[in-house]
């Protein structure tokens, strides 16, 4: 099957899960494929480099969606890991 071989040859699968249904189908595809690939990895090194440049700045996560929607719940723990829990994130 061409589509399966094409996915097998790539390093990762980029997905933009903007709704719960999108997230469900991405996870479903991961389970149904005969192999696993990493999805939409967090750029820890790039975020760390930027936050280190501005030690005195407040860190603020801003999104249009409500707090319980969007990427807030995904990004917040990764930001805390990146900055080693040394600064507050608003």
PDB file of N, CA, C and O in Angstrom:
ATOM      1  N   UNK A   1       0.850  -1.177   0.000  1.00  0.00           N
ATOM      2  CA  UNK A   1       0.000   0.000   0.000  1.00  0.00           C
ATOM      3  C   UNK A   1       0.898   1.245   0.000  1.00  0.00           C
ATOM      4  O   UNK A   1       1.740   1.405   0.884  1.00  0.00           O
ATOM      5  N   UNK A   2       0.717   2.111  -0.982  1.00  0.00           N
ATOM      6  CA  UNK A   2       1.587   3.278  -1.174  1.00  0.00           C
ATOM      7  C   UNK A   2       1.581   4.218   0.020  1.00  0.00           C
ATOM      8  O   UNK A   2       2.642   4.670   0.449  1.00  0.00           O
ATOM      9  N   UNK A   3       0.409   4.523   0.565  1.00  0.00           N
ATOM     10  CA  UNK A   3       0.307   5.483   1.678  1.00  0.00           C
ATOM     11  C   UNK A   3       1.059   4.997   2.907  1.00  0.00           C
ATOM     12  O   UNK A   3       1.720   5.789   3.579  1.00  0.00           O
ATOM     13  N   UNK A   4       0.970   3.722   3.207  1.00  0.00           N
ATOM     14  CA  UNK A   4       1.670   3.163   4.371  1.00  0.00           C
ATOM     15  C   UNK A   4       3.172   3.218   4.163  1.00  0.00           C
ATOM     16  O   UNK A   4       3.904   3.585   5.082  1.00  0.00           O
ATOM     17  N   UNK A   5       3.649   2.864   2.977  1.00  0.00           N
ATOM     18  CA  UNK A   5       5.089   2.935   2.694  1.00  0.00           C
ATOM     19  C   UNK A   5       5.606   4.368   2.727  1.00  0.00           C
ATOM     20  O   UNK A   5       6.725   4.619   3.172  1.00  0.00           O
ATOM     21  N   UNK A   6       4.794   5.300   2.259  1.00  0.00           N
ATOM     22  CA  UNK A   6       5.197   6.702   2.284  1.00  0.00           C
ATOM     23  C   UNK A   6       5.354   7.180   3.728  1.00  0.00           C
ATOM     24  O   UNK A   6       6.326   7.870   4.038  1.00  0.00           O
ATOM     25  N   UNK A   7       4.428   6.834   4.613  1.00  0.00           N
ATOM     26  CA  UNK A   7       4.543   7.197   6.027  1.00  0.00           C
ATOM     27  C   UNK A   7       5.712   6.492   6.692  1.00  0.00           C
ATOM     28  O   UNK A   7       6.366   7.065   7.563  1.00  0.00           O
ATOM     29  N   UNK A   8       5.981   5.256   6.292  1.00  0.00           N
ATOM     30  CA  UNK A   8       7.069   4.493   6.891  1.00  0.00           C
ATOM     31  C   UNK A   8       8.427   5.129   6.580  1.00  0.00           C
ATOM     32  O   UNK A   8       9.340   5.075   7.405  1.00  0.00           O
ATOM     33  N   UNK A   9       8.562   5.723   5.406  1.00  0.00           N
ATOM     34  CA  UNK A   9       9.842   6.293   4.980  1.00  0.00           C
ATOM     35  C   UNK A   9      10.139   7.659   5.594  1.00  0.00           C
ATOM     36  O   UNK A   9      11.274   8.126   5.492  1.00  0.00           O
ATOM     37  N   UNK A  10       9.179   8.312   6.218  1.00  0.00           N
ATOM     38  CA  UNK A  10       9.428   9.633   6.811  1.00  0.00           C
ATOM     39  C   UNK A  10       9.876   9.493   8.268  1.00  0.00           C
ATOM     40  O   UNK A  10       9.662   8.453   8.892  1.00  0.00           O
ATOM     41  N   UNK A  11      10.499  10.549   8.805  1.00  0.00           N
ATOM     42  CA  UNK A  11      11.001  10.520  10.178  1.00  0.00           C
ATOM     43  C   UNK A  11       9.931  10.758  11.222  1.00  0.00           C
ATOM     44  O   UNK A  11       9.996  10.197  12.316  1.00  0.00           O
ATOM     45  N   UNK A  12       8.943  11.585  10.899  1.00  0.00           N
ATOM     46  CA  UNK A  12       7.881  11.898  11.845  1.00  0.00           C
ATOM     47  C   UNK A  12       6.630  12.296  11.078  1.00  0.00           C
ATOM     48  O   UNK A  12       6.670  12.512   9.866  1.00  0.00           O
ATOM     49  N   UNK A  13       5.532  12.387  11.791  1.00  0.00           N
ATOM     50  CA  UNK A  13       4.266  12.790  11.196  1.00  0.00           C
ATOM     51  C   UNK A  13       3.866  14.111  11.848  1.00  0.00           C
ATOM     52  O   UNK A  13       3.727  14.189  13.069  1.00  0.00           O
ATOM     53  N   UNK A  14       3.683  15.142  11.034  1.00  0.00           N
ATOM     54  CA  UNK A  14       3.288  16.449  11.536  1.00  0.00           C
ATOM     55  C   UNK A  14       1.763  16.513  11.534  1.00  0.00           C
ATOM     56  O   UNK A  14       1.123  16.258  10.514  1.00  0.00           O
ATOM     57  N   UNK A  15       1.188  16.857  12.685  1.00  0.00           N
ATOM     58  CA  UNK A  15      -0.265  16.922  12.810  1.00  0.00           C
ATOM     59  C   UNK A  15      -0.658  18.191  13.543  1.00  0.00           C
ATOM     60  O   UNK A  15      -0.014  18.579  14.518  1.00  0.00           O
ATOM     61  N   UNK A  16      -1.706  18.832  13.077  1.00  0.00           N
ATOM     62  CA  UNK A  16      -2.250  20.017  13.747  1.00  0.00           C
ATOM     63  C   UNK A  16      -3.615  19.633  14.307  1.00  0.00           C
ATOM     64  O   UNK A  16      -4.622  19.693  13.602  1.00  0.00           O
ATOM     65  N   UNK A  17      -3.641  19.247  15.550  1.00  0.00           N
ATOM     66  CA  UNK A  17      -4.882  18.782  16.187  1.00  0.00           C
ATOM     67  C   UNK A  17      -5.637  19.970  16.770  1.00  0.00           C
ATOM     68  O   UNK A  17      -5.419  20.344  17.923  1.00  0.00           O
ATOM     69  N   UNK A  18      -6.508  20.551  15.987  1.00  0.00           N
ATOM     70  CA  UNK A  18      -7.235  21.732  16.440  1.00  0.00           C
ATOM     71  C   UNK A  18      -8.571  21.389  17.090  1.00  0.00           C
ATOM     72  O   UNK A  18      -9.200  22.254  17.700  1.00  0.00           O
ATOM     73  N   UNK A  19      -9.008  20.147  16.970  1.00  0.00           N
ATOM     74  CA  UNK A  19     -10.255  19.723  17.615  1.00  0.00           C
ATOM     75  C   UNK A  19     -10.033  18.369  18.272  1.00  0.00           C
ATOM     76  O   UNK A  19      -9.092  17.660  17.915  1.00  0.00           O
ATOM     77  N   UNK A  20     -10.878  17.999  19.224  1.00  0.00           N
ATOM     78  CA  UNK A  20     -10.761  16.670  19.820  1.00  0.00           C
ATOM     79  C   UNK A  20     -10.881  15.551  18.782  1.00  0.00           C
ATOM     80  O   UNK A  20     -10.240  14.509  18.920  1.00  0.00           O
ATOM     81  N   UNK A  21     -11.693  15.759  17.752  1.00  0.00           N
ATOM     82  CA  UNK A  21     -11.838  14.748  16.708  1.00  0.00           C
ATOM     83  C   UNK A  21     -10.531  14.546  15.958  1.00  0.00           C
ATOM     84  O   UNK A  21     -10.170  13.412  15.644  1.00  0.00           O
ATOM     85  N   UNK A  22      -9.807  15.638  15.662  1.00  0.00           N
ATOM     86  CA  UNK A  22      -8.503  15.518  15.002  1.00  0.00           C
ATOM     87  C   UNK A  22      -7.543  14.705  15.854  1.00  0.00           C
ATOM     88  O   UNK A  22      -6.845  13.822  15.356  1.00  0.00           O
ATOM     89  N   UNK A  23      -7.517  15.014  17.144  1.00  0.00           N
ATOM     90  CA  UNK A  23      -6.628  14.308  18.070  1.00  0.00           C
ATOM     91  C   UNK A  23      -6.974  12.821  18.115  1.00  0.00           C
ATOM     92  O   UNK A  23      -6.084  11.970  18.113  1.00  0.00           O
ATOM     93  N   UNK A  24      -8.257  12.517  18.155  1.00  0.00           N
ATOM     94  CA  UNK A  24      -8.705  11.124  18.158  1.00  0.00           C
ATOM     95  C   UNK A  24      -8.203  10.389  16.922  1.00  0.00           C
ATOM     96  O   UNK A  24      -7.681   9.279  17.028  1.00  0.00           O
ATOM     97  N   UNK A  25      -8.357  11.002  15.751  1.00  0.00           N
ATOM     98  CA  UNK A  25      -7.973  10.326  14.511  1.00  0.00           C
ATOM     99  C   UNK A  25      -6.458  10.176  14.373  1.00  0.00           C
ATOM    100  O   UNK A  25      -5.981   9.201  13.794  1.00  0.00           O
ATOM    101  N   UNK A  26      -5.704  11.137  14.904  1.00  0.00           N
ATOM    102  CA  UNK A  26      -4.244  10.999  14.890  1.00  0.00           C
ATOM    103  C   UNK A  26      -3.830   9.814  15.759  1.00  0.00           C
ATOM    104  O   UNK A  26      -3.005   8.998  15.347  1.00  0.00           O
ATOM    105  N   UNK A  27      -4.400   9.719  16.960  1.00  0.00           N
ATOM    106  CA  UNK A  27      -4.079   8.588  17.838  1.00  0.00           C
ATOM    107  C   UNK A  27      -4.562   7.268  17.238  1.00  0.00           C
ATOM    108  O   UNK A  27      -3.878   6.249  17.334  1.00  0.00           O
ATOM    109  N   UNK A  28      -5.732   7.291  16.624  1.00  0.00           N
ATOM    110  CA  UNK A  28      -6.268   6.085  15.989  1.00  0.00           C
ATOM    111  C   UNK A  28      -5.342   5.614  14.870  1.00  0.00           C
ATOM    112  O   UNK A  28      -5.079   4.418  14.739  1.00  0.00           O
ATOM    113  N   UNK A  29      -4.847   6.555  14.063  1.00  0.00           N
ATOM    114  CA  UNK A  29      -3.943   6.185  12.986  1.00  0.00           C
ATOM    115  C   UNK A  29      -2.648   5.604  13.543  1.00  0.00           C
ATOM    116  O   UNK A  29      -2.098   4.657  12.979  1.00  0.00           O
ATOM    117  N   UNK A  30      -2.156   6.169  14.651  1.00  0.00           N
ATOM    118  CA  UNK A  30      -0.941   5.642  15.283  1.00  0.00           C
ATOM    119  C   UNK A  30      -1.127   4.176  15.683  1.00  0.00           C
ATOM    120  O   UNK A  30      -0.222   3.359  15.508  1.00  0.00           O
ATOM    121  N   UNK A  31      -2.290   3.855  16.214  1.00  0.00           N
ATOM    122  CA  UNK A  31      -2.548   2.496  16.666  1.00  0.00           C
ATOM    123  C   UNK A  31      -2.736   1.540  15.489  1.00  0.00           C
ATOM    124  O   UNK A  31      -2.286   0.395  15.543  1.00  0.00           O
ATOM    125  N   UNK A  32      -3.393   1.998  14.437  1.00  0.00           N
ATOM    126  CA  UNK A  32      -3.700   1.115  13.315  1.00  0.00           C
ATOM    127  C   UNK A  32      -2.519   0.872  12.380  1.00  0.00           C
ATOM    128  O   UNK A  32      -2.491  -0.140  11.680  1.00  0.00           O
ATOM    129  N   UNK A  33      -1.549   1.776  12.356  1.00  0.00           N
ATOM    130  CA  UNK A  33      -0.375   1.546  11.510  1.00  0.00           C
ATOM    131  C   UNK A  33       0.482   0.429  12.097  1.00  0.00           C
ATOM    132  O   UNK A  33       0.500   0.242  13.313  1.00  0.00           O
ATOM    133  N   UNK A  34       1.191  -0.313  11.252  1.00  0.00           N
ATOM    134  CA  UNK A  34       2.033  -1.405  11.766  1.00  0.00           C
ATOM    135  C   UNK A  34       3.349  -0.905  12.389  1.00  0.00           C
ATOM    136  O   UNK A  34       4.188  -1.723  12.766  1.00  0.00           O
ATOM    137  N   UNK A  35       3.545   0.406  12.502  1.00  0.00           N
ATOM    138  CA  UNK A  35       4.753   0.991  13.083  1.00  0.00           C
ATOM    139  C   UNK A  35       4.368   2.283  13.775  1.00  0.00           C
ATOM    140  O   UNK A  35       3.263   2.784  13.568  1.00  0.00           O
ATOM    141  N   UNK A  36       5.256   2.835  14.593  1.00  0.00           N
ATOM    142  CA  UNK A  36       4.990   4.087  15.312  1.00  0.00           C
ATOM    143  C   UNK A  36       5.992   5.154  14.874  1.00  0.00           C
ATOM    144  O   UNK A  36       7.173   4.871  14.674  1.00  0.00           O
ATOM    145  N   UNK A  37       5.501   6.378  14.729  1.00  0.00           N
ATOM    146  CA  UNK A  37       6.341   7.534  14.411  1.00  0.00           C
ATOM    147  C   UNK A  37       6.054   8.625  15.427  1.00  0.00           C
ATOM    148  O   UNK A  37       4.920   8.735  15.894  1.00  0.00           O
ATOM    149  N   UNK A  38       7.050   9.441  15.787  1.00  0.00           N
ATOM    150  CA  UNK A  38       6.777  10.553  16.704  1.00  0.00           C
ATOM    151  C   UNK A  38       5.850  11.565  16.059  1.00  0.00           C
ATOM    152  O   UNK A  38       5.956  11.803  14.856  1.00  0.00           O
ATOM    153  N   UNK A  39       4.922  12.185  16.837  1.00  0.00           N
ATOM    154  CA  UNK A  39       4.027  13.234  16.390  1.00  0.00           C
ATOM    155  C   UNK A  39       4.543  14.558  16.923  1.00  0.00           C
ATOM    156  O   UNK A  39       5.098  14.561  18.022  1.00  0.00           O
ATOM    157  N   UNK A  40       4.393  15.793  16.169  1.00  0.00           N
ATOM    158  CA  UNK A  40       4.483  17.214  16.488  1.00  0.00           C
ATOM    159  C   UNK A  40       5.334  17.464  17.697  1.00  0.00           C
ATOM    160  O   UNK A  40       4.800  17.975  18.681  1.00  0.00           O
ATOM    161  N   UNK A  41       6.780  17.112  17.722  1.00  0.00           N
ATOM    162  CA  UNK A  41       7.634  17.171  18.919  1.00  0.00           C
ATOM    163  C   UNK A  41       7.822  18.610  19.395  1.00  0.00           C
ATOM    164  O   UNK A  41       7.829  19.548  18.599  1.00  0.00           O
ATOM    165  N   UNK A  42       7.983  18.768  20.780  1.00  0.00           N
ATOM    166  CA  UNK A  42       8.138  20.103  21.349  1.00  0.00           C
ATOM    167  C   UNK A  42       9.595  20.541  21.219  1.00  0.00           C
ATOM    168  O   UNK A  42      10.491  19.764  21.548  1.00  0.00           O
ATOM    169  N   UNK A  43       9.860  21.762  20.750  1.00  0.00           N
ATOM    170  CA  UNK A  43      11.240  22.229  20.537  1.00  0.00           C
ATOM    171  C   UNK A  43      11.898  22.704  21.843  1.00  0.00           C
ATOM    172  O   UNK A  43      12.128  23.900  22.018  1.00  0.00           O
ATOM    173  N   UNK A  44      12.196  21.778  22.750  1.00  0.00           N
ATOM    174  CA  UNK A  44      12.762  22.134  24.049  1.00  0.00           C
ATOM    175  C   UNK A  44      14.015  22.999  23.912  1.00  0.00           C
ATOM    176  O   UNK A  44      14.165  23.995  24.619  1.00  0.00           O
ATOM    177  N   UNK A  45      14.913  22.619  23.002  1.00  0.00           N
ATOM    178  CA  UNK A  45      16.184  23.341  22.862  1.00  0.00           C
ATOM    179  C   UNK A  45      15.978  24.780  22.378  1.00  0.00           C
ATOM    180  O   UNK A  45      16.645  25.694  22.864  1.00  0.00           O
ATOM    181  N   UNK A  46      15.073  24.986  21.436  1.00  0.00           N
ATOM    182  CA  UNK A  46      14.835  26.341  20.924  1.00  0.00           C
ATOM    183  C   UNK A  46      14.156  27.221  21.962  1.00  0.00           C
ATOM    184  O   UNK A  46      14.486  28.400  22.095  1.00  0.00           O
ATOM    185  N   UNK A  47      13.205  26.647  22.698  1.00  0.00           N
ATOM    186  CA  UNK A  47      12.524  27.420  23.733  1.00  0.00           C
ATOM    187  C   UNK A  47      13.503  27.777  24.840  1.00  0.00           C
ATOM    188  O   UNK A  47      13.484  28.900  25.344  1.00  0.00           O
ATOM    189  N   UNK A  48      14.359  26.836  25.224  1.00  0.00           N
ATOM    190  CA  UNK A  48      15.355  27.110  26.267  1.00  0.00           C
ATOM    191  C   UNK A  48      16.302  28.214  25.834  1.00  0.00           C
ATOM    192  O   UNK A  48      16.623  29.100  26.626  1.00  0.00           O
ATOM    193  N   UNK A  49      16.747  28.174  24.603  1.00  0.00           N
ATOM    194  CA  UNK A  49      17.657  29.205  24.096  1.00  0.00           C
ATOM    195  C   UNK A  49      17.009  30.592  24.169  1.00  0.00           C
ATOM    196  O   UNK A  49      17.663  31.562  24.554  1.00  0.00           O
ATOM    197  N   UNK A  50      15.736  30.688  23.805  1.00  0.00           N
ATOM    198  CA  UNK A  50      15.046  31.980  23.845  1.00  0.00           C
ATOM    199  C   UNK A  50      14.795  32.448  25.275  1.00  0.00           C
ATOM    200  O   UNK A  50      14.992  33.623  25.581  1.00  0.00           O
ATOM    201  N   UNK A  51      14.362  31.545  26.151  1.00  0.00           N
ATOM    202  CA  UNK A  51      14.095  31.965  27.533  1.00  0.00           C
ATOM    203  C   UNK A  51      15.384  32.330  28.254  1.00  0.00           C
ATOM    204  O   UNK A  51      15.373  33.194  29.132  1.00  0.00           O
ATOM    205  N   UNK A  52      16.482  31.696  27.904  1.00  0.00           N
ATOM    206  CA  UNK A  52      17.770  32.051  28.517  1.00  0.00           C
ATOM    207  C   UNK A  52      18.253  33.435  28.082  1.00  0.00           C
ATOM    208  O   UNK A  52      18.978  34.101  28.822  1.00  0.00           O
ATOM    209  N   UNK A  53      17.854  33.868  26.888  1.00  0.00           N
ATOM    210  CA  UNK A  53      18.259  35.187  26.401  1.00  0.00           C
ATOM    211  C   UNK A  53      17.596  36.309  27.189  1.00  0.00           C
ATOM    212  O   UNK A  53      18.150  37.403  27.300  1.00  0.00           O
ATOM    213  N   UNK A  54      16.421  36.044  27.733  1.00  0.00           N
ATOM    214  CA  UNK A  54      15.637  37.072  28.417  1.00  0.00           C
ATOM    215  C   UNK A  54      15.330  36.632  29.846  1.00  0.00           C
ATOM    216  O   UNK A  54      14.181  36.339  30.175  1.00  0.00           O
ATOM    217  N   UNK A  55      16.343  36.586  30.683  1.00  0.00           N
ATOM    218  CA  UNK A  55      16.204  36.090  32.050  1.00  0.00           C
ATOM    219  C   UNK A  55      15.244  36.911  32.906  1.00  0.00           C
ATOM    220  O   UNK A  55      14.586  36.358  33.787  1.00  0.00           O
ATOM    221  N   UNK A  56      15.150  38.207  32.668  1.00  0.00           N
ATOM    222  CA  UNK A  56      14.306  39.068  33.496  1.00  0.00           C
ATOM    223  C   UNK A  56      12.892  39.262  32.953  1.00  0.00           C
ATOM    224  O   UNK A  56      12.079  39.945  33.575  1.00  0.00           O
ATOM    225  N   UNK A  57      12.595  38.672  31.810  1.00  0.00           N
ATOM    226  CA  UNK A  57      11.279  38.852  31.200  1.00  0.00           C
ATOM    227  C   UNK A  57      10.253  37.907  31.825  1.00  0.00           C
ATOM    228  O   UNK A  57      10.591  36.809  32.267  1.00  0.00           O
ATOM    229  N   UNK A  58       8.990  38.352  31.855  1.00  0.00           N
ATOM    230  CA  UNK A  58       7.895  37.479  32.275  1.00  0.00           C
ATOM    231  C   UNK A  58       7.574  36.523  31.130  1.00  0.00           C
ATOM    232  O   UNK A  58       7.574  36.917  29.963  1.00  0.00           O
ATOM    233  N   UNK A  59       7.304  35.281  31.467  1.00  0.00           N
ATOM    234  CA  UNK A  59       6.907  34.308  30.458  1.00  0.00           C
ATOM    235  C   UNK A  59       5.389  34.234  30.426  1.00  0.00           C
ATOM    236  O   UNK A  59       4.751  33.962  31.443  1.00  0.00           O
ATOM    237  N   UNK A  60       4.812  34.478  29.249  1.00  0.00           N
ATOM    238  CA  UNK A  60       3.362  34.522  29.104  1.00  0.00           C
ATOM    239  C   UNK A  60       2.953  33.615  27.953  1.00  0.00           C
ATOM    240  O   UNK A  60       3.483  33.731  26.848  1.00  0.00           O
ATOM    241  N   UNK A  61       2.008  32.707  28.210  1.00  0.00           N
ATOM    242  CA  UNK A  61       1.422  31.901  27.147  1.00  0.00           C
ATOM    243  C   UNK A  61       0.083  32.539  26.793  1.00  0.00           C
ATOM    244  O   UNK A  61      -0.758  32.747  27.667  1.00  0.00           O
ATOM    245  N   UNK A  62      -0.114  32.845  25.527  1.00  0.00           N
ATOM    246  CA  UNK A  62      -1.331  33.515  25.086  1.00  0.00           C
ATOM    247  C   UNK A  62      -1.965  32.713  23.957  1.00  0.00           C
ATOM    248  O   UNK A  62      -1.284  32.290  23.023  1.00  0.00           O
ATOM    249  N   UNK A  63      -3.281  32.507  24.054  1.00  0.00           N
ATOM    250  CA  UNK A  63      -4.010  31.822  22.984  1.00  0.00           C
ATOM    251  C   UNK A  63      -5.420  32.373  22.921  1.00  0.00           C
ATOM    252  O   UNK A  63      -5.934  32.907  23.904  1.00  0.00           O
ATOM    253  N   UNK A  64      -6.041  32.242  21.760  1.00  0.00           N
ATOM    254  CA  UNK A  64      -7.396  32.758  21.576  1.00  0.00           C
ATOM    255  C   UNK A  64      -8.433  31.885  22.268  1.00  0.00           C
ATOM    256  O   UNK A  64      -9.455  32.386  22.737  1.00  0.00           O
ATOM    257  N   UNK A  65      -8.177  30.588  22.331  1.00  0.00           N
ATOM    258  CA  UNK A  65      -9.142  29.668  22.910  1.00  0.00           C
ATOM    259  C   UNK A  65      -9.165  29.778  24.429  1.00  0.00           C
ATOM    260  O   UNK A  65      -8.269  30.367  25.033  1.00  0.00           O
ATOM    261  N   UNK A  66     -10.184  29.214  25.031  1.00  0.00           N
ATOM    262  CA  UNK A  66     -10.273  29.169  26.486  1.00  0.00           C
ATOM    263  C   UNK A  66      -9.133  28.318  27.041  1.00  0.00           C
ATOM    264  O   UNK A  66      -8.502  27.554  26.311  1.00  0.00           O
ATOM    265  N   UNK A  67      -8.883  28.460  28.322  1.00  0.00           N
ATOM    266  CA  UNK A  67      -7.780  27.743  28.969  1.00  0.00           C
ATOM    267  C   UNK A  67      -7.897  26.224  28.792  1.00  0.00           C
ATOM    268  O   UNK A  67      -6.884  25.537  28.654  1.00  0.00           O
ATOM    269  N   UNK A  68      -9.130  25.700  28.796  1.00  0.00           N
ATOM    270  CA  UNK A  68      -9.305  24.260  28.674  1.00  0.00           C
ATOM    271  C   UNK A  68      -9.386  23.797  27.222  1.00  0.00           C
ATOM    272  O   UNK A  68      -9.743  22.651  26.951  1.00  0.00           O
ATOM    273  N   UNK A  69      -9.055  24.684  26.299  1.00  0.00           N
ATOM    274  CA  UNK A  69      -9.011  24.322  24.880  1.00  0.00           C
ATOM    275  C   UNK A  69      -7.634  24.699  24.343  1.00  0.00           C
ATOM    276  O   UNK A  69      -6.826  25.281  25.066  1.00  0.00           O
ATOM    277  N   UNK A  70      -7.369  24.380  23.111  1.00  0.00           N
ATOM    278  CA  UNK A  70      -6.101  24.759  22.501  1.00  0.00           C
ATOM    279  C   UNK A  70      -4.933  23.986  23.078  1.00  0.00           C
ATOM    280  O   UNK A  70      -5.101  22.861  23.549  1.00  0.00           O
ATOM    281  N   UNK A  71      -3.746  24.583  23.043  1.00  0.00           N
ATOM    282  CA  UNK A  71      -2.512  23.887  23.400  1.00  0.00           C
ATOM    283  C   UNK A  71      -2.023  24.181  24.808  1.00  0.00           C
ATOM    284  O   UNK A  71      -0.949  23.712  25.185  1.00  0.00           O
ATOM    285  N   UNK A  72      -2.766  24.934  25.592  1.00  0.00           N
ATOM    286  CA  UNK A  72      -2.305  25.331  26.930  1.00  0.00           C
ATOM    287  C   UNK A  72      -1.887  24.129  27.781  1.00  0.00           C
ATOM    288  O   UNK A  72      -0.799  24.117  28.357  1.00  0.00           O
ATOM    289  N   UNK A  73      -2.753  23.126  27.854  1.00  0.00           N
ATOM    290  CA  UNK A  73      -2.447  21.966  28.694  1.00  0.00           C
ATOM    291  C   UNK A  73      -1.262  21.159  28.166  1.00  0.00           C
ATOM    292  O   UNK A  73      -0.593  20.469  28.936  1.00  0.00           O
ATOM    293  N   UNK A  74      -1.002  21.238  26.886  1.00  0.00           N
ATOM    294  CA  UNK A  74       0.152  20.548  26.301  1.00  0.00           C
ATOM    295  C   UNK A  74       1.440  21.327  26.546  1.00  0.00           C
ATOM    296  O   UNK A  74       2.467  20.738  26.881  1.00  0.00           O
ATOM    297  N   UNK A  75       1.392  22.633  26.382  1.00  0.00           N
ATOM    298  CA  UNK A  75       2.599  23.452  26.422  1.00  0.00           C
ATOM    299  C   UNK A  75       3.078  23.752  27.848  1.00  0.00           C
ATOM    300  O   UNK A  75       4.283  23.752  28.099  1.00  0.00           O
ATOM    301  N   UNK A  76       2.166  24.003  28.775  1.00  0.00           N
ATOM    302  CA  UNK A  76       2.550  24.448  30.118  1.00  0.00           C
ATOM    303  C   UNK A  76       3.546  23.510  30.813  1.00  0.00           C
ATOM    304  O   UNK A  76       4.573  23.998  31.285  1.00  0.00           O
ATOM    305  N   UNK A  77       3.306  22.190  30.905  1.00  0.00           N
ATOM    306  CA  UNK A  77       4.291  21.343  31.580  1.00  0.00           C
ATOM    307  C   UNK A  77       5.625  21.277  30.838  1.00  0.00           C
ATOM    308  O   UNK A  77       6.673  21.106  31.462  1.00  0.00           O
ATOM    309  N   UNK A  78       5.594  21.409  29.529  1.00  0.00           N
ATOM    310  CA  UNK A  78       6.841  21.377  28.762  1.00  0.00           C
ATOM    311  C   UNK A  78       7.641  22.659  28.966  1.00  0.00           C
ATOM    312  O   UNK A  78       8.871  22.620  29.015  1.00  0.00           O
ATOM    313  N   UNK A  79       6.955  23.790  29.084  1.00  0.00           N
ATOM    314  CA  UNK A  79       7.654  25.035  29.405  1.00  0.00           C
ATOM    315  C   UNK A  79       8.286  24.956  30.794  1.00  0.00           C
ATOM    316  O   UNK A  79       9.426  25.378  30.985  1.00  0.00           O
ATOM    317  N   UNK A  80       7.547  24.417  31.759  1.00  0.00           N
ATOM    318  CA  UNK A  80       8.101  24.265  33.108  1.00  0.00           C
ATOM    319  C   UNK A  80       9.331  23.364  33.098  1.00  0.00           C
ATOM    320  O   UNK A  80      10.307  23.641  33.795  1.00  0.00           O
ATOM    321  N   UNK A  81       9.292  22.299  32.321  1.00  0.00           N
ATOM    322  CA  UNK A  81      10.456  21.414  32.202  1.00  0.00           C
ATOM    323  C   UNK A  81      11.629  22.147  31.563  1.00  0.00           C
ATOM    324  O   UNK A  81      12.773  22.002  31.994  1.00  0.00           O
ATOM    325  N   UNK A  82      11.335  22.931  30.537  1.00  0.00           N
ATOM    326  CA  UNK A  82      12.387  23.659  29.828  1.00  0.00           C
ATOM    327  C   UNK A  82      13.099  24.650  30.738  1.00  0.00           C
ATOM    328  O   UNK A  82      14.322  24.780  30.679  1.00  0.00           O
ATOM    329  N   UNK A  83      12.347  25.342  31.570  1.00  0.00           N
ATOM    330  CA  UNK A  83      12.961  26.360  32.438  1.00  0.00           C
ATOM    331  C   UNK A  83      13.284  25.799  33.820  1.00  0.00           C
ATOM    332  O   UNK A  83      13.622  26.553  34.733  1.00  0.00           O
ATOM    333  N   UNK A  84      13.183  24.491  33.976  1.00  0.00           N
ATOM    334  CA  UNK A  84      13.515  23.789  35.220  1.00  0.00           C
ATOM    335  C   UNK A  84      12.729  24.328  36.415  1.00  0.00           C
ATOM    336  O   UNK A  84      13.257  24.387  37.525  1.00  0.00           O
ATOM    337  N   UNK A  85      11.487  24.715  36.199  1.00  0.00           N
ATOM    338  CA  UNK A  85      10.603  25.216  37.260  1.00  0.00           C
ATOM    339  C   UNK A  85      11.195  26.399  38.022  1.00  0.00           C
ATOM    340  O   UNK A  85      10.896  26.578  39.203  1.00  0.00           O
ATOM    341  N   UNK A  86      12.029  27.211  37.370  1.00  0.00           N
ATOM    342  CA  UNK A  86      12.681  28.323  38.051  1.00  0.00           C
ATOM    343  C   UNK A  86      11.946  29.662  37.888  1.00  0.00           C
ATOM    344  O   UNK A  86      12.231  30.615  38.612  1.00  0.00           O
ATOM    345  N   UNK A  87      11.008  29.735  36.944  1.00  0.00           N
ATOM    346  CA  UNK A  87      10.268  30.965  36.679  1.00  0.00           C
ATOM    347  C   UNK A  87       8.790  30.674  36.555  1.00  0.00           C
ATOM    348  O   UNK A  87       8.389  29.542  36.284  1.00  0.00           O
ATOM    349  N   UNK A  88       7.982  31.696  36.754  1.00  0.00           N
ATOM    350  CA  UNK A  88       6.530  31.540  36.609  1.00  0.00           C
ATOM    351  C   UNK A  88       6.137  31.719  35.152  1.00  0.00           C
ATOM    352  O   UNK A  88       6.774  32.454  34.398  1.00  0.00           O
ATOM    353  N   UNK A  89       5.079  31.030  34.783  1.00  0.00           N
ATOM    354  CA  UNK A  89       4.504  31.195  33.452  1.00  0.00           C
ATOM    355  C   UNK A  89       3.086  31.700  33.634  1.00  0.00           C
ATOM    356  O   UNK A  89       2.282  31.073  34.323  1.00  0.00           O
ATOM    357  N   UNK A  90       2.780  32.822  33.023  1.00  0.00           N
ATOM    358  CA  UNK A  90       1.466  33.436  33.164  1.00  0.00           C
ATOM    359  C   UNK A  90       0.621  33.093  31.974  1.00  0.00           C
ATOM    360  O   UNK A  90      -0.533  33.515  31.894  1.00  0.00           O
TER     361      UNK A  90
END
